[in-house]
Amino acid sequence: MTGEFNLRRRRFMGVAALTVAAAHFGVGRAALAKSTSEARIPATTPGTNTSFAAIKQIDAGVLNIGYAEAGASDAPVVILLHGWPYDIHTYVDVAPLLAKAGYRVVVPYLRGYGTTRFLSPDTPRNGQQAAIAADIVALMDALGIEKAVIAGCDWGARTANIIAALWPERCKALVSVSGYLIGSRETNKKPLPPKAELAWWYQFYFATERGRAGYEQYRKDFAKLIWQLASPKWNFDDATFDRSAAALDNPDHVDITVNNYRWRISLADGESKYDGLENRLAELPVIDVPTITLEGDANGAPHPEPAAYAKKFSGKYEHRLISGGIGHNLPQEAPQAFAQAVVDVDRL
């Protein structure tokens, strides 16, 4: 376990910047810097790759973490973090692109997914945001990774945000789908308009024991429905879905998922050892590492508008709207655009 880390004092930099086309960035705020990268990721057809090399395992913190790896072992590191209800195959096309671009790419299964397991049967099956972020810092320690570009979507984007905010010395740069996703349970107590609440139907379903039992019994049907709703224009085939759905067979998956959503709305307690981290996160800290945020033009999942979070990134920053019917699982639906963002943010 990583314990408490001293946070560097945040420097909120001025947001005056060059004006760029709103159609490109998707927000009124101009990007603080344009990419100077000469490395161009080649056009890639989504689904070109279907598997990783052998999955590796390592003890890290409270877990034995399963992870895929690509690229040279001595290359600069990129860590790619998946969300719910997806898995490492979110990056099955992104990882080889980044390996060819000169990176060591690490793609771990989060707690409750794939081959990742708890080391002790007594460890709480806790899905709170600080616990998941601490897992990834522990993984970096176990692998001897001092600093990395960290990128993610959904739960993975939130986790990447948290590491960038609380452990900026470990995060060289950040790529985050749907922007700033650090949560506050106090904020989550406030009701939303009915249409917005409807988008979170599964959170309220998981708040009930009927919901827990339903997810346990129908987890793959449930996951496929979420995929369809979150990416309404993504015509994924059964084989693509089945490869990821296998990761949901993890024995802790239901407990982690249900706890995550119950914790968000104060129906489940977190672990006291994470209280210090959660108190800092409740302040919604500004992120000052170089950042590129991404959004698909057909994201059907609940997500904030880019203008609402632009000022949460005080360092060099760009926002990119990825067009072409791209939904919530952006790295798998648009791997070239995601990989390019990783390469570019490394040079901001």
Sine and cosine of phi, psi and omega as CSV:
sin_phi,cos_phi,sin_psi,cos_psi,sin_omega,cos_omega
0.00,0.00,0.63,-0.78,-0.14,-0.99
-0.98,0.18,-0.38,0.92,0.00,-1.00
0.96,0.27,-0.27,-0.96,-0.02,-1.00
-1.00,0.02,0.67,-0.74,0.03,-1.00
-0.88,-0.48,0.60,-0.80,0.08,-1.00
-0.95,0.30,0.72,-0.69,0.02,-1.00
-1.00,-0.03,0.64,-0.76,0.10,-1.00
-0.95,0.32,0.56,-0.83,0.04,-1.00
-0.89,0.45,0.76,-0.65,-0.03,-1.00
-0.97,0.24,0.66,-0.75,0.09,-1.00
-0.93,-0.38,0.94,-0.34,-0.01,-1.00
-0.99,0.13,0.97,-0.23,-0.05,-1.00
-0.97,0.22,0.47,-0.88,0.04,-1.00
-0.88,0.48,0.51,-0.86,-0.07,-1.00
-0.97,-0.24,0.15,0.99,0.08,-1.00
-0.91,0.42,0.73,-0.69,-0.09,-1.00
-0.36,-0.93,0.09,-1.00,0.06,-1.00
-0.91,0.41,0.58,-0.82,0.07,-1.00
-0.99,0.10,0.77,-0.64,0.05,-1.00
-0.82,-0.58,0.23,-0.97,-0.09,-1.00
-0.89,0.45,0.81,-0.59,0.00,-1.00
-0.89,0.46,-0.48,0.87,0.00,-1.00
-0.90,0.43,-0.49,0.87,0.00,-1.00
-0.99,0.15,-0.70,0.72,-0.11,-0.99
-1.00,-0.07,-0.40,0.92,0.10,-1.00
0.98,0.19,0.07,1.00,0.04,-1.00
-0.67,-0.74,0.34,-0.94,0.02,-1.00
-0.94,0.33,-0.55,0.84,0.01,-1.00
-0.93,0.36,0.74,-0.67,0.03,-1.00
-0.96,0.27,0.44,-0.90,0.09,-1.00
-0.93,0.38,0.57,-0.82,-0.02,-1.00
-0.97,0.25,-0.36,0.93,0.01,-1.00
-0.37,-0.93,0.59,-0.81,0.11,-0.99
-1.00,0.01,0.46,-0.89,0.02,-1.00
-0.91,0.42,0.68,-0.73,0.06,-1.00
-0.94,-0.33,0.18,0.98,-0.07,-1.00
-0.92,0.40,0.69,-0.73,0.13,-0.99
-0.99,-0.14,-0.11,0.99,-0.01,-1.00
-0.99,0.14,0.89,-0.45,0.00,-1.00
-0.95,-0.32,0.80,-0.60,0.05,-1.00
-0.97,0.23,0.77,-0.64,-0.04,-1.00
-0.93,0.36,0.44,-0.90,0.08,-1.00
-0.85,0.53,0.68,-0.73,-0.08,-1.00
-0.69,-0.73,0.72,-0.69,0.07,-1.00
-0.99,0.14,0.85,-0.53,0.04,-1.00
-0.82,0.57,0.69,-0.73,-0.03,-1.00
1.00,-0.03,0.09,1.00,0.04,-1.00
-0.87,0.50,-0.63,0.77,0.01,-1.00
-0.95,-0.32,0.53,-0.85,-0.03,-1.00
-0.83,-0.56,-0.12,0.99,-0.05,-1.00
-0.42,-0.91,0.30,-0.96,0.13,-0.99
-0.98,-0.19,0.14,-0.99,0.21,-0.98
-0.92,0.39,-0.01,-1.00,-0.06,-1.00
-0.79,0.61,0.67,-0.74,0.05,-1.00
-0.96,0.28,0.74,-0.68,0.03,-1.00
-0.99,-0.15,0.32,-0.95,0.02,-1.00
-0.75,-0.67,0.60,-0.80,0.06,-1.00
-0.47,-0.88,0.63,-0.78,0.11,-0.99
-0.96,0.28,0.76,-0.65,-0.02,-1.00
-0.48,-0.88,0.92,-0.40,-0.03,-1.00
0.89,0.45,-0.81,-0.58,-0.04,-1.00
-1.00,-0.02,0.07,1.00,-0.13,-0.99
-0.85,-0.53,0.37,-0.93,0.39,-0.92
-0.97,-0.26,0.94,-0.34,-0.19,-0.98
-0.99,-0.13,0.76,-0.65,0.16,-0.99
-1.00,0.02,0.66,-0.75,-0.02,-1.00
-0.45,-0.89,0.49,-0.87,0.14,-0.99
-0.99,-0.15,0.43,-0.90,-0.03,-1.00
-0.59,-0.80,0.59,-0.80,0.05,-1.00
-0.59,-0.81,0.45,-0.89,0.04,-1.00
1.00,-0.07,0.10,-1.00,-0.03,-1.00
-0.94,0.33,0.62,-0.79,-0.07,-1.00
-0.92,0.39,-0.37,0.93,-0.02,-1.00
-0.98,-0.21,0.21,0.98,-0.02,-1.00
-1.00,0.09,0.29,-0.96,0.11,-0.99
-0.84,0.54,0.58,-0.81,-0.17,-0.98
-0.99,-0.15,0.66,-0.75,0.20,-0.98
-0.85,-0.53,0.76,-0.65,0.08,-1.00
-0.94,-0.34,0.80,-0.60,-0.07,-1.00
-0.92,-0.40,0.81,-0.58,-0.14,-0.99
-0.89,-0.46,0.81,-0.59,-0.04,-1.00
-1.00,0.04,0.09,-1.00,0.00,-1.00
-0.84,-0.54,-0.30,-0.95,-0.01,-1.00
-0.94,-0.34,0.67,-0.74,-0.12,0.99
-0.99,-0.16,0.94,0.35,-0.02,-1.00
-0.90,-0.44,-0.29,-0.96,0.06,-1.00
-0.33,-0.95,-0.29,-0.96,-0.09,-1.00
-0.89,0.45,-0.33,0.94,0.02,-1.00
-0.93,0.38,-0.18,0.98,0.20,-0.98
-0.79,0.62,-0.50,0.86,-0.09,-1.00
-0.92,-0.39,0.35,0.94,-0.09,-1.00
-0.91,0.41,-0.46,0.89,0.09,-1.00
-1.00,-0.09,-0.45,0.89,-0.02,-1.00
-0.95,0.32,-0.70,0.72,-0.10,-0.99
-0.84,0.55,-0.75,0.66,0.00,-1.00
-0.91,0.41,-0.51,0.86,0.06,-1.00
-0.89,0.45,-0.69,0.73,-0.01,-1.00
-0.95,0.30,-0.56,0.83,0.07,-1.00
-0.88,0.47,-0.67,0.74,0.03,-1.00
-0.92,0.38,-0.43,0.90,0.02,-1.00
-0.99,0.12,-0.01,1.00,0.11,-0.99
0.97,-0.25,0.36,0.93,-0.02,-1.00
-0.93,-0.36,0.45,-0.89,0.28,-0.96
-1.00,-0.01,0.85,-0.52,-0.12,-0.99
-0.93,-0.37,0.81,-0.58,0.01,-1.00
-0.88,-0.48,0.81,-0.58,-0.07,-1.00
-0.79,-0.61,0.99,-0.10,-0.07,-1.00
-1.00,0.00,0.49,-0.87,0.25,-0.97
-0.97,0.25,0.80,-0.60,0.10,-0.99
-0.91,0.40,0.26,-0.96,0.07,-1.00
-0.83,0.56,0.72,-0.69,-0.02,-1.00
1.00,-0.01,0.16,0.99,-0.04,-1.00
-0.72,-0.70,0.54,-0.84,0.18,-0.98
0.81,0.59,-0.74,-0.67,-0.08,-1.00
-1.00,-0.05,0.08,1.00,0.06,-1.00
-0.96,0.28,0.73,-0.68,-0.04,-1.00
-0.69,-0.72,0.48,-0.87,0.14,-0.99
-0.96,0.27,0.61,-0.79,0.01,-1.00
-0.96,0.26,-0.45,0.89,-0.03,-1.00
-0.81,-0.59,0.66,-0.75,0.07,-1.00
-0.93,0.37,-0.24,0.97,-0.05,-1.00
-1.00,0.00,-0.18,0.98,0.01,-1.00
-0.94,0.34,0.77,-0.64,0.03,-1.00
-0.84,0.54,0.67,-0.74,0.05,-1.00
-0.99,0.10,0.97,0.22,-0.21,-0.98
-0.98,-0.20,0.80,-0.60,0.01,-1.00
-0.96,-0.29,0.26,0.97,-0.05,-1.00
-0.91,0.42,0.42,-0.91,-0.17,-0.99
-0.87,0.49,-0.65,0.76,-0.03,-1.00
-0.92,0.39,-0.57,0.82,0.00,-1.00
-0.90,0.44,-0.68,0.73,-0.02,-1.00
-0.92,0.40,-0.65,0.76,0.04,-1.00
-0.91,0.42,-0.66,0.75,0.03,-1.00
-0.88,0.47,-0.56,0.83,0.07,-1.00
-0.84,0.54,-0.69,0.72,-0.08,-1.00
-0.95,0.30,-0.60,0.80,0.09,-1.00
-0.90,0.44,-0.64,0.77,0.06,-1.00
-0.89,0.45,-0.61,0.79,0.06,-1.00
-0.89,0.45,-0.68,0.73,0.05,-1.00
-0.86,0.51,-0.68,0.73,0.04,-1.00
-0.87,0.49,-0.71,0.70,-0.05,-1.00
-0.90,0.44,-0.58,0.82,-0.01,-1.00
-1.00,0.02,-0.02,1.00,-0.01,-1.00
0.94,0.33,0.50,0.87,0.00,-1.00
-1.00,-0.09,0.93,-0.37,-0.02,-1.00
-0.97,0.26,-0.64,0.76,-0.11,-0.99
-0.45,-0.90,0.57,-0.82,-0.03,-1.00
-0.49,-0.87,0.41,-0.91,0.31,-0.95
-0.96,0.28,0.77,-0.64,-0.05,-1.00
-0.87,-0.50,0.77,-0.64,-0.10,-1.00
-0.67,-0.74,0.55,-0.83,0.00,-1.00
-0.21,-0.98,0.12,-0.99,0.11,-0.99
-0.67,-0.74,0.43,-0.90,0.01,-1.00
0.84,0.54,-0.75,-0.66,0.02,-1.00
-0.82,0.58,-0.56,0.83,0.00,-1.00
-0.92,0.39,-0.59,0.81,0.06,-1.00
-0.92,0.39,-0.68,0.73,0.04,-1.00
-0.87,0.50,-0.70,0.72,0.00,-1.00
-0.89,0.46,-0.68,0.73,0.05,-1.00
-0.89,0.45,-0.67,0.75,0.06,-1.00
-0.83,0.55,-0.72,0.69,-0.07,-1.00
-0.90,0.43,-0.69,0.73,0.02,-1.00
-0.89,0.45,-0.68,0.73,0.02,-1.00
-0.89,0.45,-0.56,0.83,-0.03,-1.00
-0.99,0.17,-0.69,0.73,-0.11,-0.99
-0.99,-0.11,-0.45,0.89,0.03,-1.00
-0.79,-0.61,0.86,0.51,-0.08,-1.00
-0.89,0.47,-0.39,0.92,0.03,-1.00
-0.94,0.34,-0.23,0.97,0.03,-1.00
-0.99,-0.17,-0.17,0.98,-0.10,-1.00
-0.89,-0.45,0.95,-0.31,0.00,-1.00
-0.94,0.35,-0.63,0.77,0.00,-1.00
-0.28,-0.96,0.24,-0.97,-0.16,-0.99
-0.73,-0.69,0.69,-0.72,0.24,-0.97
-0.85,-0.52,0.81,-0.58,-0.11,-0.99
-0.71,-0.70,0.89,-0.46,0.10,-0.99
-0.97,0.26,0.75,-0.67,-0.05,-1.00
0.93,0.36,0.29,0.96,0.27,-0.96
0.97,0.22,-0.75,-0.66,-0.12,-0.99
-1.00,-0.01,0.91,-0.42,-0.13,-0.99
-0.84,-0.54,0.18,0.98,0.06,-1.00
-0.88,0.47,0.73,-0.68,-0.12,-0.99
-0.96,-0.27,0.37,-0.93,0.09,-1.00
-0.76,-0.65,0.84,-0.54,0.01,-1.00
-0.91,0.42,-0.52,0.85,0.04,-1.00
-0.90,0.43,-0.70,0.72,0.06,-1.00
-0.89,0.46,-0.62,0.78,-0.04,-1.00
-0.93,0.36,-0.21,0.98,0.07,-1.00
-0.96,0.28,-0.31,0.95,-0.05,-1.00
-0.99,0.15,0.78,-0.62,-0.01,-1.00
-0.92,0.38,0.51,-0.86,0.06,-1.00
-0.98,-0.20,0.27,-0.96,0.13,-0.99
-0.85,0.52,0.47,-0.88,-0.10,-1.00
-0.79,0.61,-0.65,0.76,-0.02,-1.00
-0.89,0.45,-0.63,0.78,0.02,-1.00
-0.94,0.35,-0.62,0.79,0.04,-1.00
-0.89,0.45,-0.60,0.80,-0.01,-1.00
-0.86,0.51,-0.58,0.81,-0.01,-1.00
-0.91,0.41,-0.34,0.94,0.00,-1.00
-0.98,-0.19,0.45,0.89,-0.09,-1.00
-0.80,0.60,-0.62,0.79,-0.07,-1.00
-0.93,0.36,-0.50,0.86,0.05,-1.00
-0.89,0.45,-0.67,0.74,0.00,-1.00
-0.96,0.29,-0.53,0.85,0.09,-1.00
-0.88,0.48,-0.71,0.71,-0.01,-1.00
-0.93,0.36,-0.28,0.96,0.02,-1.00
-0.95,0.31,-0.20,0.98,-0.03,-1.00
-0.95,-0.31,0.41,-0.91,0.08,-1.00
-0.93,0.36,-0.49,0.87,0.12,-0.99
-0.87,0.49,-0.65,0.76,0.02,-1.00
-0.90,0.43,-0.68,0.74,0.06,-1.00
-0.86,0.51,-0.73,0.68,-0.02,-1.00
-0.90,0.43,-0.62,0.78,0.01,-1.00
-0.91,0.41,-0.65,0.76,0.02,-1.00
-0.93,0.36,-0.62,0.78,0.06,-1.00
-0.86,0.51,-0.69,0.73,-0.08,-1.00
-0.98,0.20,-0.57,0.82,-0.15,-0.99
-0.85,-0.53,0.54,0.84,-0.18,-0.98
-0.85,0.52,-0.60,0.80,-0.03,-1.00
-0.96,0.27,-0.63,0.77,0.10,-0.99
-0.88,0.47,-0.65,0.76,0.02,-1.00
-0.88,0.47,-0.74,0.67,-0.02,-1.00
-0.88,0.48,-0.67,0.74,0.01,-1.00
-0.89,0.46,-0.62,0.78,0.05,-1.00
-0.89,0.45,-0.69,0.73,0.03,-1.00
-0.88,0.48,-0.69,0.72,0.05,-1.00
-0.83,0.56,-0.71,0.71,-0.06,-1.00
-0.93,0.38,-0.65,0.76,0.00,-1.00
-0.95,0.32,-0.63,0.78,-0.07,-1.00
-0.97,0.22,-0.43,0.90,-0.01,-1.00
-0.72,-0.70,0.95,0.32,-0.16,-0.99
-0.90,0.43,-0.29,0.96,-0.02,-1.00
-0.95,-0.32,0.12,0.99,0.01,-1.00
-1.00,-0.02,0.92,-0.40,-0.03,-1.00
-1.00,-0.06,0.91,0.42,0.02,-1.00
-0.95,0.31,0.51,-0.86,0.00,-1.00
-0.99,-0.11,0.11,-0.99,-0.06,-1.00
-0.88,0.47,-0.61,0.80,-0.03,-1.00
-0.91,0.42,-0.65,0.76,0.03,-1.00
-0.88,0.47,-0.72,0.70,0.01,-1.00
-0.90,0.43,-0.71,0.71,-0.09,-1.00
-0.88,0.47,-0.58,0.82,0.01,-1.00
-0.88,0.48,-0.65,0.76,0.02,-1.00
-0.98,0.18,-0.62,0.79,-0.04,-1.00
-0.87,0.49,-0.45,0.89,0.03,-1.00
-0.86,0.51,-0.50,0.87,-0.01,-1.00
-0.93,0.37,-0.33,0.95,-0.02,-1.00
-0.98,0.18,-0.12,0.99,0.04,-1.00
-0.97,0.23,-0.03,1.00,0.06,-1.00
-0.80,0.60,0.71,-0.71,-0.08,-1.00
-0.90,0.45,-0.33,0.95,-0.01,-1.00
-0.98,-0.20,0.04,1.00,-0.16,-0.99
-0.89,0.46,-0.73,0.68,-0.05,-1.00
-0.91,0.42,-0.71,0.71,0.00,-1.00
-0.87,0.50,-0.69,0.72,-0.01,-1.00
-0.91,0.42,-0.70,0.71,-0.02,-1.00
-0.89,0.46,-0.77,0.64,-0.04,-1.00
-0.90,0.44,-0.67,0.74,0.02,-1.00
-0.89,0.45,-0.64,0.77,0.01,-1.00
-0.83,0.56,-0.78,0.63,-0.08,-1.00
-0.97,0.25,-0.53,0.85,0.08,-1.00
-0.94,0.35,-0.64,0.77,0.02,-1.00
-0.87,0.49,-0.64,0.77,-0.04,-1.00
-0.84,0.54,-0.58,0.81,-0.06,-1.00
-0.94,-0.33,0.45,0.89,0.16,-0.99
0.89,0.45,0.47,0.88,0.08,-1.00
-0.99,-0.14,-0.06,1.00,0.07,-1.00
-0.62,-0.78,0.62,-0.79,0.01,-1.00
-0.99,0.12,0.50,-0.86,0.15,-0.99
-1.00,0.05,0.03,-1.00,0.08,-1.00
-0.99,0.10,0.65,-0.76,-0.07,-1.00
-0.88,0.48,-0.47,0.88,-0.03,-1.00
-0.92,0.39,-0.26,0.97,0.04,-1.00
-0.98,-0.17,0.07,1.00,-0.09,-1.00
-0.86,0.50,-0.67,0.74,0.00,-1.00
-0.87,0.49,-0.68,0.73,0.03,-1.00
-0.91,0.41,-0.69,0.72,-0.02,-1.00
-0.91,0.42,-0.57,0.82,0.05,-1.00
-0.89,0.46,-0.62,0.79,0.05,-1.00
-0.94,0.34,-0.63,0.78,0.01,-1.00
-0.93,0.37,-0.52,0.85,0.01,-1.00
-0.90,0.45,-0.34,0.94,0.07,-1.00
-0.99,0.14,-0.01,1.00,0.00,-1.00
0.78,0.63,0.90,0.43,-0.12,-0.99
-0.89,0.45,0.54,-0.84,0.09,-1.00
-0.95,0.30,0.59,-0.80,0.03,-1.00
-0.98,-0.22,0.81,-0.59,-0.08,-1.00
-0.92,-0.38,0.08,1.00,0.08,-1.00
-0.98,0.18,0.42,-0.91,0.05,-1.00
-0.83,0.56,0.71,-0.71,-0.14,-0.99
-0.64,-0.77,0.65,-0.76,0.26,-0.96
-0.86,-0.51,0.82,-0.58,0.12,-0.99
-0.98,-0.22,0.52,-0.85,-0.06,-1.00
-0.78,-0.63,0.51,-0.86,0.14,-0.99
-0.58,-0.82,0.68,-0.74,0.10,-0.99
-0.99,0.12,0.51,-0.86,-0.05,-1.00
-0.98,0.20,-0.07,1.00,0.02,-1.00
-0.74,-0.67,0.62,0.79,0.00,-1.00
-0.96,0.27,0.92,-0.39,-0.03,-1.00
-1.00,-0.05,-0.02,1.00,0.02,-1.00
-1.00,0.04,0.38,-0.93,0.09,-1.00
-0.85,0.53,0.75,-0.66,0.01,-1.00
-0.37,-0.93,0.52,-0.86,0.01,-1.00
-0.97,0.25,0.40,-0.92,0.11,-0.99
-0.96,0.26,0.62,-0.78,-0.04,-1.00
-0.82,0.58,-0.59,0.80,-0.01,-1.00
-0.90,0.44,-0.40,0.92,-0.05,-1.00
-0.97,0.25,-0.36,0.93,-0.08,-1.00
-0.86,-0.51,-0.01,1.00,-0.10,-0.99
-0.83,0.56,-0.64,0.77,-0.05,-1.00
-0.98,0.22,-0.05,1.00,0.09,-1.00
-0.98,0.20,-0.13,0.99,0.03,-1.00
-0.92,-0.39,0.96,-0.29,-0.14,-0.99
-0.99,-0.11,-0.14,0.99,0.05,-1.00
-1.00,-0.05,-0.36,-0.93,0.06,-1.00
-0.90,0.44,0.70,-0.71,-0.23,-0.97
-0.47,-0.88,0.64,-0.77,0.17,-0.99
-0.67,-0.74,0.50,-0.87,0.19,-0.98
-0.85,-0.52,0.67,-0.75,-0.02,-1.00
-0.78,-0.62,0.78,-0.62,0.12,-0.99
-1.00,-0.08,0.86,-0.52,-0.05,-1.00
-0.99,-0.15,0.89,-0.45,-0.10,-1.00
-0.99,-0.10,0.15,-0.99,0.03,-1.00
0.95,-0.30,0.41,0.91,0.00,-1.00
0.98,0.20,0.52,0.85,-0.06,-1.00
-1.00,0.09,0.78,-0.62,-0.06,-1.00
-0.98,-0.18,-0.50,-0.87,-0.16,-0.99
-0.94,0.34,-0.58,0.81,-0.03,-1.00
-1.00,0.03,0.87,0.50,-0.20,-0.98
-0.83,0.55,-0.68,0.73,-0.03,-1.00
-0.88,0.48,-0.55,0.83,0.00,-1.00
-0.99,0.14,-0.50,0.86,0.00,-1.00
-0.99,0.12,-0.49,0.87,-0.04,-1.00
-0.67,-0.74,0.91,0.41,-0.12,-0.99
-0.89,0.46,-0.59,0.81,0.00,-1.00
-0.89,0.45,-0.71,0.71,-0.01,-1.00
-0.90,0.43,-0.64,0.77,0.00,-1.00
-0.93,0.36,-0.73,0.68,0.01,-1.00
-0.88,0.48,-0.63,0.78,0.03,-1.00
-0.89,0.46,-0.62,0.78,0.03,-1.00
-0.89,0.46,-0.62,0.78,0.03,-1.00
-0.89,0.45,-0.74,0.68,0.01,-1.00
-0.88,0.47,-0.69,0.73,-0.05,-1.00
-0.93,0.36,-0.66,0.75,-0.04,-1.00
-0.92,0.39,-0.46,0.89,0.03,-1.00
-0.91,0.40,-0.28,0.96,-0.05,-1.00
-0.90,-0.43,0.14,0.99,0.05,-1.00
-0.93,0.38,0.00,0.00,0.00,0.00
